[in-house]
């Protein structure tokens, strides 16, 4: 392979040859035939000598490239002579650690190629695009390989580097039993309850490419430090039907800018530990785990102690009490919610410590959950059926998380995580969607977006719902390109002052087991088995008379193909 420096040297050689030839011919016109023939012979010999030197140079370059030793910069005064570079005395000197800079695309960072994972720097593209639930991470064994790093180029005349990239992911699902009401991805709260018509519909198959995503990033060196920016979309927005062209709409995932230690924009919540998220093909992932919330926030991250990192966040709030009406994310012409009135941001914090074998992180969230109908009398769901409420109510919710990841044998790792707290709500992977409303689970909820952060009692008080759970995740490497993950999760939802409906979700369990193969760093293929269990607090007499039980199960097989662009 001929480098840019070598190409410049060869162009200089060619110019010298052309100049020599031109001079020789001009001079030949002023001499006799004997002198002309002599000069032509001399010129031919010189050209042959230069060709021999060029062939020798190319051979040396090929030999040095194969050996991994860089040649010294050629001297402008002697373009045909290359200084020899002495081999480094150690592998460390021959292969220095590569770090992202403004002129080159980032390589796979330690957060992805380390079995334990480390804190990703603010604005790190790999940390937001190529990690998290539902993603086959770039092969952690393929160190120093910039897998799927994206296309990178510097804008002429500026200090800004533009990055383009993303991934293509195609998923195929087959529900062996308990056809999931949300279809994709898996939603434990949407598992059909035994005895319902939906629970009797088995064998559903579907394919989708919605998780494919694309990003545009930029990095600029400034007097304030490195400025990073990223806009990323996937295709899990609203879409049409599969009858003809399977149309889907883009959905904003991330949109942020970071300067030094501060990040502003939409990104993963500080409470969600991205580096410790189990590697599942299923986009939702395990219950009992922190939920992969992305929302507008202001985030500050700094080293803390010898091996620690402290991260603080001020994040966008959203009330998730039972009966909340999330009618708008403020698009043009839309109305505000008639029930949710967010009056203060969510506050989050995380501390992470790690060494070569152990990584520990702890996190907390403080929330202010507010309900306000503006004086309108609106229906809510209580333990004995619907009741109307007019006015306002509020409560304080909070939650905590502890995660530990241990390197066990070889490159294998074991991760344990516990989450919980009164009002932790949407920060855990627990019931959020409308899928378990009446006619779904069913559980009698008549208001959209059931929510699990708090519940309004018939006495007009808003009470936080205590939820807690845990996950256990083990990753095993069969070879450098073949690995497996098994993740088990369980969680439980308490009933504050018996304010929840009888058939509200109470117990959820999931099991994910997969086999992943990276034949090349950019390409990942996998198969995963998912088992889910949903248990309600009980069941109404009317539903029991119809043969509807208080639990349901799901068994699903998912096959995925993922290619990281560039």
N, C-alpha and C positions, 0 to 999 in steps of 0.2 A: 504493500500500500504506500503510495507516494504522498507525503505530507505537504502542507501548504508551503513550508520553508523550502523543501526540496524542489517543489514546482517553480518557486521564484528563482532558485539557483539555475534550474534547467532553462528557464526563459532567458536568463542572463547569458548562459552559454550559447544559446541559439542566436542571440543578438550579436555576440562576439563573432560567431561563425559567419553570419550574414555580412557583418562589417568587413571581415577579412576577405570574403569572397568578392564583395563589391570593389574593394581597394585593389585586389589582385587583377580583376578584369579591367579596371580603368587603366592600371599601369601597363597591362598587356597590350593595349591599343597603341602605346608609344614605343614598343619594342619590336624586335624582329620575331620571326616564328620560333626560332630556337629558344629565345628567352621566354616566349609565351608558353611553349611546351614545358619548359623547366618549372615555371611558376605554377602551371596547372598540376604537374606531378607533385610539387611541394604542397599545394593546397589540398590535393586529394589525400596525401599522407597525413596532413594535419587533421582533416575531417575524420579519417579512420581512427587516429589516435584519440580524438575527442569522443567518438562513439564507443571506443573501448573503455575510456574513463567513465562514460555515462553508464555502461553496462555494469562495470565494477561497482559504481555508486549505488545503483538499484539493488544489486546483490547484497551489498552491505546493509542497506536499509531494510530489506526483507529479513535478513538474518537478525538485525537488532530488534525489529518489531516482533519477531517470533520469540526472542529471548526476553522481551519486555523491558529493554534498556533504552532510554531516550538518548539520541545523538545530540551532541552539542550544537549550538547555533553556528552556522557557517559564517565565515568572515566575508564581508562584501569585497575585500581586496582579492580574495582567493576563492571564488565561488565553486571551483571544482574540487576543493580540498575540504574534507569534513573532519573536524576534531573528534577524536575518540572520547566517548564518555565512559569513565570507569564504572563498573558494576557496583551497586550499593553493597555495603558489607552485611546488611541484614534485610529481611523481608519487610520490616517496618520502613526502612529508608527507601526501598524499591517501590513500595505501595503505600504512600502517605495517605492518611485519612482524608477523605474527600468530604467537603462540607458545602451546602448550598451557597451560591453567591449570585450576584446580580447579572452575571454573564453566562451562566450555565444552568440547565435544568437541575432540580434537586435529585440526588440519588435516594435510594430507599433509606430512610432514616432509622435510627435505633428503635424508634417506636414501633416499626414494622418488622425489622429484621432481628430483633432481640426476643428471645423466648419470654422474657418478663415484660417487655414493653417499657417505655419511659415516657415522660411528659413531652408531648409534641410542642414545638415552639408555636407561638401565636401566628396564625395565618398560614400554617403549614398545609400545603395543598394535599400531600399524601395522607395527612392525618384526617382530612375531612372527606376525601373522595374514595380512598381505597381501604377504609376500615369501617367497622360497625356491623350491626346485624344485617344479614342478607348478603354480605360481601365475602367473596373468596379473596383473602388478602394476598398481596404479592408474596411469593414463596419465601418464607423467612430464612430458608436455607440458602437461597441465592443471594448471599451478601455481596455488596459492591456492584450489584446489577440494578440499574435504574429502570425497573420494570414498570411500564405504563406511566413514565414520568411526564409525558406530555411534550408537545412541540414547544420549543422555546426560541425566541429571537429578540434581539435588542432593537428598539425603535431608533432609527438613524438620528443622530444629533441630540440624543437624550441619554439619561442614565437609567431609563426604564426598560425592563425586560418583560415581554408579554409571554404568557404561557397558555397553550390550548391543550385540552385533553379530556379525558373521561373514560367511560367504559360502556361496553355493550353486554347486556346480561339477558339471557333467555331462560325462562323457567317453565317447566312442565309439571303439573300437579295432578295427582289422582287420589281422590278421597275414597279409601277402601270402605269406610263406614263413617256415619255421622257427617254428611256433606256440610261443609262449613258455610254459614249464611253469608259471610263476607267474601267468600270464594278465595281471594288472595289479598293480602297475606293471611296467615293463620291468625284467628282471633279467638282466644280461649273463651271469652264471654259470649261468642256467637255459636258455640257448640250446641247443636239441637238437643233438646231434652227428650229422653226416652218416652215414647208414647205419642209424640207429635208426628204429624205427617212428614215433616222435614227429616226427622230422624230415620224414617223408613226409606228415604231416597239415597241409595248408596251407589258408588261407582262413578261419581262425577269426575270428568277429565277436562283440563283446560291448559292452554299455553299462553304466555304473555311475555312481552319484551319491555314492559313498563318501567322496570327498574333501571334501564339504560339511562345514562346521565352524561352531561357535558358541562365543562367549566371553562371560564375565561378568567385568567389571573394576571396580576401585574406585581412587579417588585421594583422599588426605586430606592437607591441610596441617597439619603438626605442628611442635613446637619443634625436632624433630630434622631437619626438612626434609620434602619431599614423600614420602609413603608410597604406593607403587603395588602393586596386587595384580591377578592375572589367573588365571582358570581357563578352559581351552579344551579342547574335545573335537572329534574328527572321528568318522568311522564306518568306519575301517579295522580295527576289532576283528574278532573272530571272528563268523561269520555262517552263515546257512543256505544253502539251495540256491535256484536261480533258477526252480524249478518253478512256484511259485505267487506268493509275495509278496516275494521277494528280501530277506529279513530280514538285517540287519546289526547289530552291537553297537557302542556308543560306545567310543572309545579316547581315553585321556588324552593330550593333546599337551603342554600347558604348564600349570603350576600353581606360581606363585611370588609372593613378596612382596619388594619392594625398598625400602630406606630410604637415601636419599642415594646413596652410591657402592657400596653393598653389596646384592647380590641373593641370596636363598636360595630354593631350590625346584627344580622341574623346568623346564628351559629349554634352548635350544640350547647345545651345548658351546662353550667359548671357542675351541677349535681350529677350529671350523667358521666360515668367514667368510661370514656371511649377506648382507652388503652386496655381496659379489663373486660370489655364486652365479649361474650362468647361468640365463637365463629360458627354461625348457623347459616344455612342457605335460606331459611325462612326469614323474611324481612322483619317480622315482629320479634322473633327471638323468644327466650324463655320467660315465663312468669316468675315473680319473685325478684326480678332484676330491676335495676333502674331503667326507666323508659327513655328511649332515644329522642328526647325532646329537642327540637331546634326552634329557637324563637329570638326576637330582637332582644339585645342585651348590651350592657357595658361590662367588660371583663378586664380584670387586672391580675397579672401573673408575675411572680417574682421568686427567685431562689430564696429558700428559708432554711437556715441551718446548713450543715455540711453536705447532706444528701437529700434535702427536701425541697419541695416546691409548694408555695402557697398561692391559691387562686381565689379571687373574690368576684362576685357577680351581682349586678342589679338587673333584673330580668322582667320581661313582660308578663303581667299576671293574667289569669283567666279563671274565674270561679267555676268550679265543677261540682256544685251541690246537686243532689237528686232533684230533678225537675228544672234544671237550668235550661235556658233557651238561647243557645249560641247561634243567633240568626245572622251574624255578620262579622266579617273581618274588615269592615269598612271599605268595601268597593264603592265606586261612584253610584249614588242613587239608592244604596241599601240603608236599612234602618238599624239602629242599635238594638241590642237585646232588650226585651221587655222585662227581664228579671235580673240579669247579671249587671252589676255596677262595680267595676274595679276601681278602687280608690287609692291603692298603694302598690308599688312594685314588689315582686318576690325578691328576697335576699338569699343568696347562696354563697357557700364557701367550701373549699376543698384543700386538704393537705395531703401530699404524697411523699413517701420516703421509699428509697430503693437502694439495693446493692446488687452484687452479681447474682445472687440466688433468691432474693426475697424482695417483693414489692408490696407495700401496704399503703392504702389510701382511705381517708375518712372524709365524709362530706355531710353537709347539713343544709336544710332549706327552711326559711321562715316565710309564712304566707298570711295574708289578710283576705279572707273570703267574705264577700259582701253580696247581699241580696237586696234588691229594691224594686218594687213593682210600680213606684210612682203613684201609689194610691189606688191603682186598679186591682180589682178582686180577681185573682187568677188561681187555677186549680193546681194542687200539688198532690203527691201520692203519700199516703200514710199507712200505718200498719193495718188499718181496718178499711182501706179504700181511699177514695179521693176526698179532699177537703179544700176549701178556698181560703186564700190569705191575701190581705192587702196591707202594704207597708214595707218596712225594711228590717233587716236582721243581719248580723255579722258574727264572725268567729275568727279565732286565730288558729292556724294550722301549722304544723312543723313536722319534719322528718329527718332521719339520719341514715347514714350508710357506712358500712365497713367492708373493705375488700382486701383480700390477701391472695397474692399469686406466688407460688413456690416452684422453683425449678427442681424437678425430681430426678429422673434418670435420663442421661443423655440430653436431648433437647426437649424432653417432655415437660409439661407444666400442669400444675393443679391450681385452680382458682376457686375460692369460696367467697361468696358475697351475701350480706344480710342487709335488708332495708326495712324501714318501718317508721310509724309515728302517727299520732292523731292529726288527720288532715293532710297527710302526705299526698293523697289523691293522685293526680295525673303524673306525678314524678315516679310512680311505679307502673310496671306493665300490668295494669289491672283494668276492669271494665270501664270503657269510655264511650263506646259507640252506641248508636240507637238499636243495634242488632238484637239486644235482648229485651226490647220493648214488647208490648202485648202483641201476640201473633208470631213473635220470634222465639224467645226462650221457652215459654212466655213468663213474665214475672209481674204483669199488672201495671208496669210503668206507662203512663199515658202522655208524658211530656218528652220531647226530643232531648237527646244528649243526657242520658240518665245521670252520669257523673258519679264520683265516688269519694269526693273530698269532704263533703258535709251533707247533712240531711236536715230539713226543716221539720220540727215537731208540730203537733197539733196545738201546742201552747204558744207558737210563734217564735220559738228559739231555734237558732241555727246551731247545730252541734257537729263538731268534726267527727269523721268516721275514722277509726283506728284500723290501719291495715299494716300487715307485716309479712315478710316472706324471705326466702333464701334460695340461692342457686349454687350448684356445684358443677364445675366444668373441668374436664380433663382432656388434654391434647396429647396425642401420641404420634410419633413419626415412625412410619414403617420403613421409609427410605428418604433420600433427599428430596424426592418429588412427590411422595405419597404420604398422606397423614390422615388421621381420624380425630373427630371431636365428639364427645358425648357430654350432654348438658341436661341436668335435671333441675327443675324448679318447682317450688310450692309456695302458695301464699294463702292467707286467711283474712277475711274482712269481718270486723266486729260489728255489733249492733248497738249503737249508743242509745240507752234508755228505751230500747224496744221501739225505735222510731222508724225502722226500715220495713218495707213490705215483706210478707211471709216468704215470697219466692224470689228474693233478691240474692244475687250470687254471694256465696260464703266461702267456698273452697275451690281452688284452682290448682291444677298440676299439669306440667308439661314435661315431655322427654324428647330430646333431639339427639339423633345419632347419625353421623355422616362419614363418608369416605371422599376425600378430595385429592385430585391429581393435578399437578402442574407439569405437563410435558415440556413446556418452555415457560420462562418467567412471566410473560404477558398473558398466558392462557391458563384458565382454570376450569376443570370439569368436576362435577360432584353429584352424589346421590345421597339423599337424606330421608330418614324415617322420622315422622313426627307423631307422637301420641299426646292427646289432650284429654283432660277430665274437668268437668264443671259440675259443682255441687251447689244447690240452692239451700237457703235456710229452711225451706220446707215447701209445701205446695198447698194451694187452696183446695177446699173440699170440692168446688166446682170442677177444677181441673183433674182431681183424683177420680172423680166420677167418670171422666172421659178417658181414663187410663193413662193420664200424664203423670210421670214420676217426678222426682226432685233432683235428678242428675242426668248427665249425658256424657258420651265419649266420642272422640274423634281419632281416626287412624288415617294417616296421609303419607304418601310417598312423593318426594319432590326430586326432580332432576334438573340441574342447572349447568349452563355453559356461559362463561364470562371471559371477555377479551378486553384487556386494558389498552386503550388507544395509544398509539405511538410507542 
